Amino acid sequence: MGHLLNEPVHAEHDLAGRLTAYNWRGSRYAVDEVLKTYGSSPHGGLYRVRITGADGVGIAELSRDDDRWRLRHLFSA
């Protein structure tokens, strides 16, 4: 079961604009793979990603509204 968080995060991107990592509660999480995207707006959407951090591997759902990112859900993998 996942945890509903809905907390702001600082997202990192590569030069092509792809999501590569995010920082949350003082820790950095690398985005290994985008598993699914919901919504096709260039200004927003929901991303389900596989992540790696200090606590291991997990699945996260991140939402984007322009340049503001939020961690919506966090799942154990």
FITOR-128713 format. One record per residue: x, y, z of N, C-alpha, C, O in turn; residue in one letter. Coordinates in steps of 0.05 Angstrom, whole numbers, plus 5000, padded with zeros to 4 digits. Layout:
// FITOR-128713
XYZXYZXYZXYZA ...
This chain:
// FITOR-128713
501749775000500050005000501850255000503950255012M 500950464987502550704985501750905006499750875020G 503351115008502851325027502151575012503651664995H 499851705018499051955006500552175021500252205045L 502152335006503752545019502952825009502452995026L 502852864983502153124972503953344983502953554991N 506653294982508553494992510253604969510853464950E 511053854971512753974950515553844950516653774970P 516653824926519353724922520753914902519554064888V 523453894902525054044883525953844862527453654867H 524953884837525553694815528153784801528654014798A 529653584791532053624775531553514747530153314744E 532553644726532153564699534853564684536753704691H 534953404662537353414645536953634625534953784625D 538853674607538753884587536453864568535554064557L 535353614564533053574546530453624561528353604549A 530553674587528153724602526953484616524753504628G 528253254614527253004626527753014656529853104665R 525852914672526052894701528252684707528052454698L 530252764723532452584730532552524760533652314767T 531552704777531652664806529852864819528953054807A 529452824845528053024861529153014890530152804899Y 528853234904529753254931527253284949525553454943N 527153124970524853124988525753065016527252875021W 524953235034525653215063528653175067529453015084R 530253325052533153315056534653085042537053055045G 533252915027534452695013534052714983532052834975S 535852604968535752614939534852334929535952134938R 533052334910532052084898532452094868531452274855Y 534051904857534551894828532151764815531051564824A 531251874792529151754777530451564757531851654738V 529951304761531151104744529551064718530751014697D 526951094720525251054696522551174700521451164722E 521451294679518651394680516951154671517251064648V 515251054689513650824683511050894668510250744650L 509851124675507351204663506951504667507751614687K 505651624648504951904651501951934647500751784630T 500752114661497852164659497552464653498752634665Y 495952524633495552804625497652884605500052814609G 496953024585498853094564499353394562500453484542S 498553544581498953834581501853894583503353774599S 502854084567505754164570506254304596508654344603P 504254384611504554534636503954364661504254464683H 503154114657502553954681502153664674502053584650G 501753504694501353224690502153064715502953184735G 501752804714502452624735504352414724503952304703L 506452364739508552184731508951964751509252014775Y 508851714743509451484760512251404752512751334729R 514151404772516951354766518151154786517251124808V 520151004776521750834793524050994804525451124788R 524550994830526551164842528550994858527950774867I 530851104862532950994880533851214898534551434890T 533851154924534751344944536251194966536850964963G 536851334987538351215009536850975022538150795032A 534250985020532550765032532150535012530850345020D 533250544988532950334969531250424945531150654938G 529950224933528350264908525450294915524450154934V 524050464901521150494906519850604881521050644860G 517250654883515650774862514351024874513351024896I 514551234858513351494867511551604846511951554822A 509551754854507851904836508352194842507852294864E 509252334821509852624823507852774805507352694783L 506852994815505153164798506653424792508153524808S 506053524768507353774760505253974751503353914737R 505554224761503854444753505754674746506754814764D 506354714721508354894711511054814723511954584718D 512354974739514954914751514754804779516754764792D 512254774789511854674816511354364815509654274801R 512954224831512753934833511853854861512553984880W 510253634862509353524888509653224887509153094867R 510453114910510552824913507752744923507052814946L 506252604907503552534914503452274930502252264952R 504552064919504551794931507251674931508851734913H 507851514951510351364952509751074958508351014978L 510750894942510250604945512850454949514950534937F 512850244964515150064967515249894942513249824930S 517649824934518049654910518949374918519249204901A 
